[in-house]
Amino acid sequence: MCRSLRQLMPDVHFSTEATLAALGQTLAPERIAPVLAACGLHTPRERKLPMGLVIRLIVAMGLFADIAIEDVLVKLLQGPSFLRPDGPDLAATKGAISQRRQQVGVRPLVALFRAICRPLATPHTLGAFLFGLRLMAIDGTVEDVADTPENAAYFGYAHGRRGHSAFPQVDVLYLCESGTHAICDVGFWPHQGKERSYARRLLRSVGPGMLLMADAGLHSYDLCARCVQHGAQFLNRVSAQLKLLPIQRLADGSYLAELRPADYPRHKRGDHLLVRVIEYQLTDPNRSGERRRLITSLLDDAQAPAHALACAYHERWEAELTIDEIDTHQRRPRQPLRSRTPLGVLQELYGLLLAYYAIRVVMHDAAVMADCDPDRLSFTKTLRLLRNAIFEAQIVANERFAPWYHKLLVRIGRQQLPERDNRCNPRVVRRKMSNFDLKRDKHRHAPQPTKTFADAVVILGAVLAVPQPAPAQAALI
């Protein structure tokens, strides 16, 4: 009979057993070691807090965001301490941890994120592709950081009519895979509100076979043009102020138009991009009936019907749910990041996203095993299961780990959410600190939709005549 507890060799350093194996192979020591070596942080002498352990500690901070960092280390070392009851005390002081974090810096976390975080969906992943294209989305948020002089000088405050924000803030922009919620690229900047220029930098991770979606607040001519240059397709919402004159109307109600840059020199030179415009509104009396416009580089209305694209665009909201999962469930809600220096803030943010990505890898594997959409699995229940599984994964015998991990995936695959309700909520806040209306009692029982979203979509301007062949897409000048 196989032993259930891991047997430790006396000459093995305890830090090799302080793993995050419950998160699979995403953050295995053999994946972290090459990154540390490339950054010149490999140390031959074993210490109480070796660099590999510090990296895993920073990631574990993203799993246990509600407890002090020295207590996070205790949780990370719980397995080795259990297996070595007569061994030395493995705990470290807050000052020692802080000193080692400064020695690690940010570069290894950035390199590890870029080496690991990639799109997860495969052809077997449900709900991740449309017309054979991988659904991707760009969205941003603002994170509060600890109110210290160092953070305030580096990140700055948000300023408004009522004064500046309570905490210094950092602008964050994510590139997400909509079907799996995997964050494939990220950017952090001091708070300046320049999301449009930031979004173009994330196109470094966009390539052929992708359909990139962005909201009107992130749309720009350069974003669309560079997306096409990278071999990807785009589907963006645009504001009503953007002028798009029809060149040719198509049978499904969409039409072709020329998208031109806003700056005068390029506009005068004739730079343009041929796009397809889709205008629609919702006929459900309990949904917003405003007129909406999408532009896309998918010009063939037979291959990509307007109605399907209008419905698919709302997959962009999966990026909003990704941000909610990180800020509300993985982190402490309505609390700033704990680190008191800019270096620590960036470390903490990358550690938080590495932990989130590892969780999403586990959820994707569980969803494939359960033959369901990854969106159907409960993030909060999975997070709870994985937090509890950290200790078990450290002490289970090597020969028993594979069946133990398979059982963990089965348990996660059972945590399926019910089908999403056909509902919408008013965009209101409890306190009037934004442009949205103040939340009142009348908003608590707002009228709910009477039709599904797909049934409510009506493409405007549809014609029954057979359209003329579409002209070839104009090349960028």
Stockholm file with secondary structure:
# STOCKHOLM 1.0

chainA/1-477         MCRSLRQLMPDVHFSTEATLAALGQTLAPERIAPVLAACGLHTPRERKLPMGLVIRLIVAMGLFADIAIEDVLVKLLQGPSFLRPDGPDLAATKGAISQRRQQVGVRPLVALFRAICRPLATPHTLGAFLFGLRLMAIDGTVEDVADTPENAAYFGYAHGRRGHSAFPQVDVLYLCESGTHAICDVGFWPHQGKERSYARRLLRSVGPGMLLMADAGLHSYDLCARCVQHGAQFLNRVSAQLKLLPIQRLADGSYLAELRPADYPRHKRGDHLLVRVIEYQLTDPNRSGERRRLITSLLDDAQAPAHALACAYHERWEAELTIDEIDTHQRRPRQPLRSRTPLGVLQELYGLLLAYYAIRVVMHDAAVMADCDPDRLSFTKTLRLLRNAIFEAQIVANERFAPWYHKLLVRIGRQQLPERDNRCNPRVVRRKMSNFDLKRDKHRHAPQPTKTFADAVVILGAVLAVPQPAPAQAALI
#=GR chainA/1-477 SS CCCSBCCCCTTSCGGGGCCCGGGTTTTCHHHHHHHHHHTTCCCSSCCSSCHHHHHHHHHHHHHSTTSCHHHHHHHHTHHHHHHCTTSCCCCCCHHHHHHHHHHHCSHHHHHHHHHHCCCCCCTTSTTSEETTEEEEEEEEEEEEBCCCHHHHHHHCCCEETTEECSSCEEEEEEEEETTTTEEEEEEEEESCCCHHHHHHHGGGGCCTTEEEEECTTTCCHHHHHHHHHTTCEEEEEECTTSCCCEEEECTTSCEEEEECCSSHHHHHHTCCEEEEEEEEEECCTTSCCCCEEEEESCCCTTTSCHHHHHHHHGGGHHHHHHHHIIIIIISCTTCCBSCSSHHHHHHHHHHHHHHHHHHHHHHHHHHHHHTSCGGGBCHHHHHHHHHHHHHHHHHBCHHHHHHHHHHHHHHHHTCBCCCCCSCCCCCEESSCCSSSEECCGGGTTCCCCSSCHHHHEEETTCCCSCCCCCCCCCCCC
#=GC SS_cons         CCCSBCCCCTTSCGGGGCCCGGGTTTTCHHHHHHHHHHTTCCCSSCCSSCHHHHHHHHHHHHHSTTSCHHHHHHHHTHHHHHHCTTSCCCCCCHHHHHHHHHHHCSHHHHHHHHHHCCCCCCTTSTTSEETTEEEEEEEEEEEEBCCCHHHHHHHCCCEETTEECSSCEEEEEEEEETTTTEEEEEEEEESCCCHHHHHHHGGGGCCTTEEEEECTTTCCHHHHHHHHHTTCEEEEEECTTSCCCEEEECTTSCEEEEECCSSHHHHHHTCCEEEEEEEEEECCTTSCCCCEEEEESCCCTTTSCHHHHHHHHGGGHHHHHHHHIIIIIISCTTCCBSCSSHHHHHHHHHHHHHHHHHHHHHHHHHHHHHTSCGGGBCHHHHHHHHHHHHHHHHHBCHHHHHHHHHHHHHHHHTCBCCCCCSCCCCCEESSCCSSSEECCGGGTTCCCCSSCHHHHEEETTCCCSCCCCCCCCCCCC
//
